[in-house]
Amino acid sequence: MVKCLACGGVYAPVLADGTLYFHACPALSDAEVSAALGLPLDPATHTKAQRDQLAAASRARPNARDENILSTAATNKGAIKAAGAGVASVP
Amino acid sequence: MSDPQAPGSYAPPFPAPLSIFAGAYYSDGGESLLLSVNNAATGVTLKLAGRTIAFGETRVSPFEVTLVPATDRSTSTARVVLPAGWLLSAVVTVTAGTPLVGQCFARLSIAHGVTTVGPELWTVTADYVTAKQPVTWPGRPIQSSLDGGGALRSIAGTTPGAGAEVSEAVPTGARWEVFSFHARLVTAVAVANRFPRLLLDDGGAIPYGEYHPPPTAQTASTTAAYSWGQGVPAQVGQVNYQAPLPVGLRMGAAHRLRTVTTGIQAADQWDQVQYLLREWIEGA
């Protein structure tokens, strides 16, 4: 198993059937954006301004990783879309 | 031997109709038979074999080349230089591995060039190759990689970090039809009502579908399974939530299935991400 150092996701790079798995980081969640903006975590307590702020915030994850290959063309062999923050092996 | 430059000086050792209807392809010696493979299965080895007869000869010459294709759906190639003469037959077989229909797409073509591969001139044949289904010429029509039943796959997805959402993307070079999608949400002690839904998108910010169970909140310190599936009704049980997915919806490369959870808290944890789908190879 490996852990993505950008999003904290844990996954098996090779699945049980032997096929490759290509991790791609999720967009930032409401909890992550709220924490970054200093908003209350329970949306039920948000003011209208806070709701607007949460809705307008960028969901792009910094240093996001996308292991999918650029294309299936032979010239792109092995090149992934974004290495991002990298990965670490975990038990 | 006859002079290849002198028309009529040599009669091929097979009846004329064969060259028209049975697949004898004439090459001037400046062309190659190109095998292009896009494969997702592990441990696959392919063999391209066939027969040629050189101009002026009466004996058939066999050829054979082996290819171990990449497993990331990128294109792998092998090449056989054709003599001045006729390509009589070609076959691609699996000699190792067990690729399913939908996993290992082989295409044979004629290309200019013998030392480097130039432009392709003609697609000879194309289809998925499995241990029981060789790709042959002559005798097989050209199939699209999107034909057939696809490969049935059950995939274990990423367990996201705490407070993050589930997000699974269709790999480059694949097309999916998702039958069912499952994930479990373990909520933390922080008091809030959680309302998860599943979004389908093309990799951009705006989804083309949002599917949610009936609006019954999952509260703090609880565990519940969420399932989205073709043909299932939207309903809520004691510890599970269920919602339908579109029937027959195909998703292209980079399209995503992702949860969005209204009210998600920093210590909430999604896990047990598992989904069932049919997959095809799609050049991209």
Chai-1 contact restraints between the chains, C-beta under 6 A:
chainA,res_idxA,chainB,res_idxB,connection_type,confidence,min_distance_angstrom,max_distance_angstrom,comment,restraint_id
A,C7,B,G161,contact,1.0,0.0,6.0,A-B,restraint_1
A,C7,B,A164,contact,1.0,0.0,6.0,A-B,restraint_2
A,G8,B,G161,contact,1.0,0.0,6.0,A-B,restraint_3
A,G9,B,T158,contact,1.0,0.0,6.0,A-B,restraint_4
A,G9,B,P160,contact,1.0,0.0,6.0,A-B,restraint_5
A,G9,B,G161,contact,1.0,0.0,6.0,A-B,restraint_6
A,V10,B,T159,contact,1.0,0.0,6.0,A-B,restraint_7
A,Y11,B,T158,contact,1.0,0.0,6.0,A-B,restraint_8
A,G18,B,T42,contact,1.0,0.0,6.0,A-B,restraint_9
A,T19,B,A40,contact,1.0,0.0,6.0,A-B,restraint_10
A,L20,B,T71,contact,1.0,0.0,6.0,A-B,restraint_11
A,L20,B,D72,contact,1.0,0.0,6.0,A-B,restraint_12
A,F22,B,P171,contact,1.0,0.0,6.0,A-B,restraint_13
A,H23,B,T158,contact,1.0,0.0,6.0,A-B,restraint_14
A,A24,B,A169,contact,1.0,0.0,6.0,A-B,restraint_15
A,P26,B,P160,contact,1.0,0.0,6.0,A-B,restraint_16
A,P26,B,A164,contact,1.0,0.0,6.0,A-B,restraint_17
A,P26,B,E165,contact,1.0,0.0,6.0,A-B,restraint_18
A,P26,B,S167,contact,1.0,0.0,6.0,A-B,restraint_19
A,S29,B,G163,contact,1.0,0.0,6.0,A-B,restraint_20
A,S29,B,A164,contact,1.0,0.0,6.0,A-B,restraint_21
A,S29,B,E165,contact,1.0,0.0,6.0,A-B,restraint_22
A,S29,B,I264,contact,1.0,0.0,6.0,A-B,restraint_23
A,D30,B,I264,contact,1.0,0.0,6.0,A-B,restraint_24
A,A31,B,G163,contact,1.0,0.0,6.0,A-B,restraint_25
A,A31,B,I264,contact,1.0,0.0,6.0,A-B,restraint_26
A,A31,B,Q265,contact,1.0,0.0,6.0,A-B,restraint_27
A,A31,B,A266,contact,1.0,0.0,6.0,A-B,restraint_28
A,E32,B,G163,contact,1.0,0.0,6.0,A-B,restraint_29
A,A35,B,A266,contact,1.0,0.0,6.0,A-B,restraint_30
A,L41,B,Q265,contact,1.0,0.0,6.0,A-B,restraint_31
A,D42,B,A192,contact,1.0,0.0,6.0,A-B,restraint_32
A,P43,B,G263,contact,1.0,0.0,6.0,A-B,restraint_33
A,N68,B,P171,contact,1.0,0.0,6.0,A-B,restraint_34
A,N68,B,T172,contact,1.0,0.0,6.0,A-B,restraint_35
A,I69,B,D72,contact,1.0,0.0,6.0,A-B,restraint_36
A,I69,B,S74,contact,1.0,0.0,6.0,A-B,restraint_37
A,I69,B,T172,contact,1.0,0.0,6.0,A-B,restraint_38
A,S71,B,A284,contact,1.0,0.0,6.0,A-B,restraint_39
A,T72,B,N38,contact,1.0,0.0,6.0,A-B,restraint_40
A,T72,B,R73,contact,1.0,0.0,6.0,A-B,restraint_41
A,T72,B,S74,contact,1.0,0.0,6.0,A-B,restraint_42
A,T72,B,T75,contact,1.0,0.0,6.0,A-B,restraint_43
A,T72,B,G173,contact,1.0,0.0,6.0,A-B,restraint_44
A,T72,B,G283,contact,1.0,0.0,6.0,A-B,restraint_45
A,T72,B,A284,contact,1.0,0.0,6.0,A-B,restraint_46
A,A74,B,T75,contact,1.0,0.0,6.0,A-B,restraint_47
A,K77,B,S74,contact,1.0,0.0,6.0,A-B,restraint_48
